[in-house]
Amino acid sequence: MKITINQLHILVLLFFPFTLFSQSEAIFNGISLENSTKEVIAKLSPISATVNLISPKSVRFPLAKNKEDHLVCTNVKTNNGTIDKVIFTFADNQLTYIQAKGNVYKAFTEQRKDTARTYMDYEVFVKDKLFVKKEKDIAWIISEEAMHVNLFTWDNPYLIDGYKLSKNNSSRIPEFVKMGEELETLQPILETNSLFTNTETLDGTDPNAQLQINCFGVDYMGFPRKFEARFGDNKLNVVWILTAKGEEDRIRQSLIKQYGNPIFVNESWEIFNNWQVGLRKDKPEVLLMEQKIGLEYKTNYFKQ
């Protein structure tokens, strides 16, 4: 069964009451999402050949506010076989993300009774928020908040031996994102600068846009993001950058450094750069707007 992006989010909401009973991560000696670093280390140490905790000084992981940790384990024994390598990521001492590689398909799916749904090239077990790429033998288990940031498209770089954190953590918008640019010109540029893209026709509820290109893996604040580039009359006029609540203040401080103090603030929004950049707080995102649209929002939405 094929599902679209919007259908995926609807399915997640439908299955949300079951998330507390998720079982996929339990194959790792009974761990659960939201376990502490100490709890997971205690349960992983007896079943792993090596256990290595990495705690970067610079916080980049979107879900983390003050601290991120990555627990890298090798040759992890489960009842369904040994997985080559697994990385457990913690945001402020809570497990929020798991990525596993090597012998994962059998380990995660052999004893399941439910059927996977298909999203792009992932097999998705929605109830457990388990994403599997069979041909690459990789699996992800993520928290509810990680769904918004599309962390199932992220490969944790600490899976690579000897990885060193990049110094680049700028909130500057990539130069290739040019408001007002024609779709025909910009689409191949977006594809070149993304890990991968997909395109969807919008449902007509946004009067300013008819087409959206979803760009995965575009760097912002030192982390690969999903950029949702919207086109109206074949011209780029809006971009949504998906973020997380934990990094809100990091983004705010970076925007202030770049543009100065916000020119408008309410409970849900902070607006910068003459109504061209917005920090959304009720649903964590950064909004880039063509100035004409920004000024329309100022009058019609924000009543300024």
NUZA-600340 format. One record per residue: x, y, z of N, C-alpha, C in turn. Coordinates in steps of 0.1 Angstrom, whole numbers, padded with zeros to 4 digits, always signed. Layout:
# residues N
XYZXYZXYZ;...
# end
This chain:
# residues 304
+0008-0012+0000+0000+0000+0000+0009+0012+0000;+0006+0022-0009+0014+0034-0010+0007+0045-0003;+0015+0053+0006+0009+0064+0013+0017+0076+0009;+0010+0088+0009+0016+0101+0006+0021+0107+0019;+0028+0118+0018+0034+0125+0029+0023+0129+0039;+0012+0135+0034+0001+0140+0042-0006+0128+0049;-0007+0117+0042-0013+0105+0047-0005+0099+0058;+0008+0100+0057+0017+0095+0067+0015+0102+0080;+0014+0115+0080+0012+0123+0092-0002+0120+0098;-0012+0118+0090-0025+0114+0095-0025+0101+0102;-0018+0091+0096-0017+0078+0102-0010+0078+0115;+0001+0086+0116+0008+0088+0129-0002+0093+0140;-0010+0103+0136-0019+0108+0146-0030+0097+0150;-0034+0090+0140-0044+0079+0143-0038+0069+0153;-0025+0066+0151-0019+0055+0160-0013+0061+0172;-0014+0074+0174-0006+0080+0186-0010+0074+0199;-0023+0070+0202-0026+0064+0215-0018+0051+0218;-0013+0045+0207-0005+0032+0209+0009+0034+0212;+0014+0047+0210+0029+0049+0210+0035+0045+0224;+0028+0046+0235+0033+0042+0248+0036+0027+0249;+0030+0019+0239+0032+0005+0240+0041+0000+0228;+0048+0009+0223+0057+0006+0212+0067-0005+0216;+0070-0015+0207+0078-0026+0211+0090-0028+0203;+0092-0021+0192+0104-0023+0183+0117-0022+0191;+0118-0011+0199+0131-0009+0206+0133-0019+0217;+0123-0026+0221+0124-0035+0232+0132-0047+0229;+0135-0050+0216+0144-0061+0212+0158-0059+0218;+0161-0046+0222+0174-0043+0228+0174-0045+0243;+0172-0057+0247+0171-0060+0261+0161-0052+0269;+0150-0049+0263+0138-0043+0270+0139-0028+0271;+0147-0021+0264+0148-0006+0265+0135+0000+0259;+0133+0012+0263+0121+0020+0258+0126+0034+0254;+0119+0040+0244+0122+0054+0242+0118+0062+0255;+0126+0073+0257+0125+0081+0269+0133+0075+0280;+0139+0063+0279+0148+0058+0289+0160+0068+0290;+0166+0068+0302+0178+0077+0304+0190+0070+0298;+0201+0078+0297+0213+0073+0291+0219+0062+0300;+0218+0064+0313+0223+0054+0323+0215+0041+0321;+0202+0042+0320+0194+0030+0319+0197+0022+0306;+0199+0029+0295+0202+0022+0282+0215+0016+0283;+0225+0023+0288+0239+0017+0289+0239+0004+0297;+0231+0004+0308+0230-0007+0317+0224-0019+0309;+0215-0017+0300+0208-0028+0293+0215-0032+0281;+0223-0022+0275+0230-0026+0262+0244-0032+0265;+0250-0029+0276+0264-0034+0279+0264-0049+0278;+0254-0057+0284+0256-0071+0284+0253-0078+0271;+0247-0071+0261+0244-0077+0248+0252-0071+0237;+0262-0062+0240+0269-0056+0229+0284-0059+0230;+0291-0060+0219+0305-0063+0219+0313-0050+0224;+0309-0038+0220+0314-0026+0224+0303-0016+0226;+0305-0007+0236+0296+0004+0239+0304+0017+0241;+0301+0027+0233+0309+0039+0233+0300+0051+0234;+0301+0059+0244+0293+0071+0246+0300+0083+0241;+0293+0091+0232+0299+0103+0226+0290+0114+0230;+0296+0125+0237+0288+0136+0241+0295+0149+0236;+0290+0154+0224+0296+0166+0218+0294+0178+0226;+0304+0186+0226+0303+0199+0234+0293+0209+0227;+0292+0208+0214+0283+0217+0207+0270+0209+0204;+0259+0215+0209+0246+0208+0207+0240+0212+0193;+0238+0202+0185+0232+0204+0172+0219+0195+0170;+0218+0185+0177+0206+0176+0175+0194+0184+0178;+0184+0185+0169+0173+0194+0170+0165+0192+0183;+0163+0179+0187+0154+0177+0199+0160+0180+0212;+0174+0183+0212+0181+0185+0224+0181+0200+0227;+0178+0204+0240+0179+0218+0244+0193+0221+0249;+0198+0213+0259+0210+0216+0265+0221+0205+0263;+0217+0193+0260+0227+0182+0259+0223+0172+0250;+0232+0166+0242+0230+0155+0233+0240+0144+0236;+0236+0132+0235+0246+0121+0237+0242+0110+0226;+0253+0103+0222+0251+0093+0212+0259+0080+0217;+0251+0070+0219+0257+0057+0224+0258+0047+0212;+0271+0045+0208+0274+0036+0197+0277+0022+0201;+0269+0013+0197+0271-0001+0201+0273-0010+0189;+0282-0020+0190+0285-0029+0179+0282-0044+0183;+0278-0052+0173+0275-0066+0175+0265-0068+0186;+0254-0062+0184+0243-0062+0194+0234-0074+0193;+0234-0082+0203+0227-0095+0203+0212-0092+0206;+0203-0098+0197+0189-0098+0200+0184-0112+0198;+0171-0114+0202+0165-0127+0200+0163-0131+0186;+0164-0121+0177+0163-0123+0163+0176-0122+0155;+0187-0123+0162+0200-0123+0156+0208-0111+0160;+0221-0110+0156+0230-0100+0160+0230-0089+0150;+0228-0076+0154+0228-0065+0146+0243-0059+0146;+0248-0055+0134+0262-0051+0133+0265-0038+0141;+0256-0028+0140+0259-0015+0146+0246-0008+0149;+0245-0002+0161+0233+0005+0165+0238+0018+0173;+0231+0029+0169+0234+0041+0176+0221+0047+0183;+0222+0050+0196+0211+0055+0204+0214+0069+0207;+0205+0078+0203+0207+0092+0205+0197+0098+0216;+0203+0105+0225+0196+0111+0237+0195+0126+0236;+0184+0131+0239+0182+0146+0240+0179+0149+0254;+0188+0156+0261+0186+0160+0275+0183+0148+0283;+0191+0137+0281+0191+0125+0289+0178+0116+0287;+0172+0118+0275+0161+0109+0271+0163+0103+0258;+0162+0090+0256+0163+0083+0244+0152+0088+0234;+0156+0093+0222+0146+0098+0213+0148+0093+0199;+0159+0086+0196+0162+0082+0182+0172+0070+0182;+0169+0060+0174+0177+0048+0173+0179+0046+0158;+0192+0043+0154+0194+0039+0140+0203+0026+0141;+0199+0016+0133+0206+0003+0133+0210+0000+0119;+0221-0007+0117+0226-0011+0104+0232-0025+0105;+0229-0033+0095+0235-0046+0094+0226-0057+0101;+0220-0066+0093+0211-0076+0098+0199-0071+0105;+0194-0059+0101+0183-0053+0108+0169-0058+0103;+0168-0061+0090+0155-0065+0084+0149-0077+0091;+0157-0087+0093+0153-0099+0100+0150-0096+0114;+0159-0089+0121+0158-0086+0135+0145-0078+0138;+0141-0069+0130+0129-0061+0133+0116-0066+0127;+0117-0074+0117+0104-0077+0110+0100-0092+0111;+0109-0101+0114+0107-0115+0113+0095-0120+0121;+0093-0114+0133+0082-0119+0142+0070-0109+0143;+0070-0099+0134+0059-0090+0134+0046-0096+0127;+0035-0092+0132+0022-0097+0127+0015-0086+0118;+0019-0073+0120+0013-0062+0112+0021-0061+0099;+0014-0054+0090+0020-0052+0076+0025-0038+0075;+0037-0037+0069+0043-0024+0066+0036-0016+0056;+0036-0003+0057+0031+0006+0047+0043+0012+0040;+0041+0017+0028+0052+0022+0020+0052+0037+0019;+0063+0043+0022+0065+0058+0021+0078+0060+0014;+0078+0066+0002+0090+0067-0006+0096+0053-0007;+0109+0052-0003+0115+0038-0003+0117+0032+0011;+0108+0036+0020+0108+0031+0033+0096+0021+0035;+0099+0011+0043+0088+0003+0049+0085+0009+0062;+0072+0012+0065+0069+0019+0077+0059+0011+0086;+0063+0008+0098+0054+0002+0108+0050+0013+0117;+0038+0019+0114+0034+0032+0119+0033+0032+0134;+0027+0021+0140+0025+0021+0154+0037+0023+0162;+0048+0017+0157+0061+0017+0165+0070+0028+0160;+0066+0036+0149+0074+0046+0143+0088+0039+0139;+0086+0028+0133+0098+0020+0128+0098+0022+0113;+0110+0027+0108+0112+0028+0094+0124+0019+0090;+0122+0012+0078+0132+0002+0074+0135+0004+0059;+0147+0005+0055+0152+0004+0041+0158-0010+0039;+0150-0018+0033+0154-0032+0032+0167-0033+0023;+0167-0026+0012+0179-0028+0003+0192-0023+0009;+0191-0013+0018+0203-0008+0025+0205-0014+0038;+0196-0022+0043+0196-0029+0056+0199-0019+0067;+0190-0009+0067+0191+0001+0078+0177+0003+0084;+0176+0005+0097+0163+0008+0103+0164+0020+0113;+0153+0027+0115+0152+0038+0124+0140+0036+0133;+0141+0039+0145+0130+0040+0155+0131+0054+0161;+0120+0061+0160+0121+0075+0164+0109+0079+0173;+0110+0090+0180+0100+0095+0189+0089+0103+0181;+0078+0106+0188+0068+0114+0181+0073+0128+0176;+0081+0134+0185+0087+0147+0181+0096+0146+0169;+0104+0135+0168+0113+0133+0157+0106+0131+0144;+0093+0127+0144+0085+0126+0132+0084+0139+0125;+0082+0150+0133+0080+0163+0127+0093+0167+0119;+0104+0164+0125+0117+0168+0119+0121+0159+0108;+0114+0148+0106+0117+0138+0096+0130+0131+0098;+0133+0128+0111+0146+0122+0114+0148+0108+0109;+0138+0102+0103+0140+0089+0096+0147+0091+0083;+0149+0103+0079+0157+0105+0067+0172+0109+0070;+0175+0109+0083+0189+0113+0088+0197+0101+0091;+0209+0101+0086+0219+0091+0089+0228+0097+0100;+0228+0091+0112+0236+0097+0123+0251+0095+0119;+0258+0107+0118+0272+0106+0113+0281+0099+0123;+0277+0097+0135+0286+0090+0145+0286+0075+0142;+0278+0070+0133+0279+0057+0128+0293+0055+0121;+0298+0066+0116+0311+0065+0109+0323+0066+0119;+0331+0057+0119+0343+0057+0128+0351+0069+0126;+0355+0076+0137+0363+0088+0136+0357+0100+0131;+0343+0101+0130+0336+0113+0126+0339+0125+0135;+0342+0136+0129+0344+0149+0136+0333+0159+0133;+0328+0165+0143+0317+0175+0141+0322+0187+0133;+0314+0191+0123+0317+0203+0115+0315+0215+0124;+0323+0226+0121+0322+0238+0128+0310+0247+0123;+0305+0243+0112+0294+0251+0106+0281+0249+0113;+0275+0259+0119+0262+0258+0126+0254+0271+0123;+0256+0277+0111+0250+0290+0108+0235+0288+0105;+0227+0299+0109+0213+0300+0105+0211+0307+0092;+0222+0310+0085+0221+0317+0072+0214+0308+0062;+0205+0314+0055+0198+0306+0045+0208+0303+0033;+0207+0290+0029+0216+0286+0017+0214+0296+0006;+0225+0299-0001+0225+0309-0012+0216+0305-0023;+0215+0292-0025+0207+0287-0037+0192+0288-0035;+0187+0291-0022+0173+0293-0020+0170+0308-0023;+0165+0310-0035+0163+0324-0040+0148+0326-0042;+0142+0335-0034+0128+0338-0035+0125+0345-0048;+0114+0341-0054+0110+0347-0067+0116+0340-0079;+0125+0330-0077+0131+0323-0088+0121+0314-0095;+0122+0312-0108+0113+0304-0115+0115+0289-0112;+0104+0281-0112+0105+0267-0109+0114+0260-0118;+0113+0263-0131+0122+0256-0141+0136+0258-0138;+0140+0269-0133+0154+0272-0130+0158+0266-0117;+0150+0267-0107+0153+0264-0093+0152+0249-0090;+0143+0242-0097+0141+0228-0093+0154+0220-0094;+0162+0220-0105+0174+0212-0106+0184+0216-0096;+0184+0229-0092+0194+0234-0082+0190+0228-0068;+0177+0228-0065+0173+0222-0052+0176+0207-0052;+0174+0201-0063+0177+0186-0063+0192+0184-0061;+0201+0192-0067+0215+0191-0066+0220+0193-0052;+0213+0202-0045+0218+0206-0031+0210+0199-0020;+0202+0189-0024+0195+0181-0014+0200+0166-0014;+0198+0159-0003+0201+0145-0003+0192+0138-0013;+0179+0141-0012+0169+0137-0022+0157+0146-0021;+0148+0146-0031+0136+0155-0031+0124+0147-0036;+0113+0151-0032+0101+0147-0039+0091+0159-0041;+0082+0158-0050+0074+0169-0054+0059+0165-0052;+0051+0174-0046+0037+0172-0045+0029+0184-0049;+0017+0180-0055+0008+0191-0059-0001+0194-0047;-0002+0207-0044-0009+0211-0032-0025+0210-0034;-0032+0210-0023-0046+0207-0023-0055+0220-0026;-0048+0231-0027-0056+0243-0030-0060+0252-0018;-0056+0247-0006-0060+0255+0006-0050+0267+0008;-0039+0266+0002-0030+0278+0002-0031+0286-0011;-0037+0298-0011-0040+0305-0023-0027+0310-0030;-0016+0310-0022-0003+0315-0028+0006+0305-0034;+0002+0292-0033+0011+0281-0038+0003+0270-0044;+0008+0264-0054+0002+0252-0061+0011+0240-0060;+0024+0242-0058+0034+0231-0059+0044+0232-0048;+0047+0220-0042+0057+0220-0031+0068+0210-0035;+0081+0214-0034+0092+0205-0035+0098+0203-0021;+0097+0190-0017+0103+0186-0004+0118+0183-0005;+0126+0191+0001+0141+0189+0000+0146+0184+0013;+0151+0172+0012+0156+0165+0024+0172+0166+0025;+0177+0169+0037+0191+0169+0039+0198+0182+0036;+0190+0193+0037+0196+0206+0034+0201+0212+0048;+0214+0216+0048+0220+0220+0061+0214+0234+0066;+0210+0234+0079+0206+0247+0085+0209+0245+0100;+0216+0254+0106+0220+0253+0120+0229+0241+0123;+0237+0237+0113+0246+0226+0115+0239+0212+0115;+0227+0212+0109+0220+0199+0109+0212+0198+0096;+0212+0186+0090+0205+0184+0077+0189+0184+0079;+0183+0192+0072+0168+0195+0074+0160+0191+0062;+0147+0191+0065+0137+0191+0055+0133+0205+0052;+0135+0210+0039+0130+0223+0035+0118+0220+0026;+0107+0227+0029+0095+0226+0021+0093+0239+0012;+0097+0238+0000+0098+0249-0009+0085+0250-0017;+0078+0261-0015+0064+0263-0022+0065+0273-0033;+0058+0269-0044+0058+0277-0056+0044+0282-0059;+0042+0295-0062+0030+0300-0067+0032+0306-0080;+0024+0302-0090+0025+0307-0104+0040+0304-0108;+0045+0292-0104+0058+0287-0109+0070+0296-0103;+0067+0303-0092+0078+0311-0086+0079+0308-0071;+0091+0306-0066+0093+0303-0052+0089+0315-0044;+0080+0313-0034+0075+0324-0026+0075+0321-0011;+0076+0308-0007+0076+0304+0007+0085+0292+0009;+0092+0292+0020+0100+0280+0023+0098+0277+0038;+0093+0265+0042+0093+0261+0056+0105+0252+0059;+0112+0256+0070+0123+0248+0074+0119+0241+0087;+0119+0227+0088+0113+0220+0099+0124+0220+0110;+0120+0224+0122+0129+0224+0134+0122+0217+0145;+0128+0218+0157+0122+0212+0169+0122+0222+0181;+0114+0219+0191+0112+0228+0202+0125+0230+0210;+0133+0219+0211+0144+0220+0220+0155+0230+0215;+0155+0233+0202+0165+0242+0196+0160+0256+0194;+0148+0259+0199+0141+0271+0196+0150+0283+0200;+0156+0283+0212+0164+0294+0216+0177+0295+0209;+0183+0284+0205+0195+0285+0196+0192+0292+0183;+0181+0288+0177+0177+0295+0165+0174+0309+0167;+0166+0313+0177+0163+0327+0180+0176+0335+0182;+0185+0330+0189+0198+0338+0191+0205+0340+0178;+0205+0329+0170+0212+0330+0157+0205+0340+0148;+0191+0340+0148+0184+0350+0140+0186+0364+0144;+0186+0366+0157+0189+0379+0163+0203+0384+0159;+0213+0375+0159+0226+0379+0155+0227+0383+0141;+0219+0376+0132+0219+0379+0118+0210+0391+0114;+0198+0392+0120+0189+0402+0116+0186+0413+0126;+0191+0412+0138+0187+0421+0149+0174+0416+0156;+0169+0423+0166+0158+0419+0174+0145+0417+0165;+0136+0408+0169+0124+0407+0161+0116+0419+0160;+0109+0421+0149+0100+0433+0147+0086+0431+0152;+0083+0418+0154+0070+0414+0159+0071+0401+0167;+0064+0401+0179+0064+0389+0187+0050+0387+0193;+0046+0374+0192+0034+0370+0200+0036+0356+0205;+0026+0349+0210+0028+0336+0216+0033+0326+0206;+0029+0327+0194+0032+0317+0184+0043+0321+0174;+0047+0334+0173+0056+0338+0162+0066+0349+0167;+0077+0349+0161+0087+0360+0162+0091+0363+0147;+0089+0376+0143+0092+0379+0129+0104+0388+0128;+0112+0385+0117+0125+0392+0115+0126+0397+0101;+0136+0405+0098+0140+0409+0085+0128+0415+0076;+0122+0425+0082+0111+0431+0075+0100+0422+0069;+0096+0412+0078+0085+0403+0075+0089+0393+0064;+0102+0389+0064+0106+0379+0054+0111+0366+0061;+0113+0367+0074+0117+0355+0082+0109+0354+0095;+0103+0342+0097+0095+0340+0109+0100+0328+0117;+0101+0329+0130+0103+0318+0139+0090+0314+0145;+0085+0302+0141+0072+0297+0146+0075+0289+0159;+0066+0291+0169+0069+0285+0182+0058+0274+0185;+0046+0276+0180+0035+0266+0183+0038+0253+0176;+0043+0253+0164+0047+0242+0156+0061+0245+0151;+0071+0239+0157+0085+0244+0155+0090+0244+0140;+0091+0256+0135+0095+0258+0121+0101+0272+0119;+0109+0273+0109+0113+0286+0104+0107+0289+0091;+0101+0301+0089+0093+0304+0077+0101+0315+0070;+0104+0312+0057+0110+0322+0048+0099+0326+0038;+0098+0339+0036+0087+0345+0028+0092+0355+0018;+0087+0355+0006+0089+0366-0003+0083+0378+0004;+0089+0389+0002+0084+0401+0010+0070+0405+0008;+0065+0403-0004+0051+0407-0007+0042+0398+0001;+0045+0385+0002+0036+0376+0010+0038+0379+0025;+0050+0382+0030+0052+0386+0044+0044+0398+0048;+0044+0408+0039+0036+0420+0042+0021+0418+0042;+0017+0408+0033+0003+0404+0033-0001+0397+0046;+0008+0389+0051+0006+0382+0064+0006+0393+0075;+0014+0403+0074+0014+0413+0084+0001+0420+0086;-0006+0422+0075-0019+0429+0075-0030+0420+0078;-0030+0409+0071-0042+0400+0071-0042+0390+0082;-0030+0385+0086-0029+0374+0096-0026+0380+0110;-0015+0388+0110-0011+0394+0122-0017+0407+0126;-0025+0412+0117-0033+0424+0120-0025+0436+0124;-0014+0438+0117-0004+0449+0121-0006+0460+0110;
# end
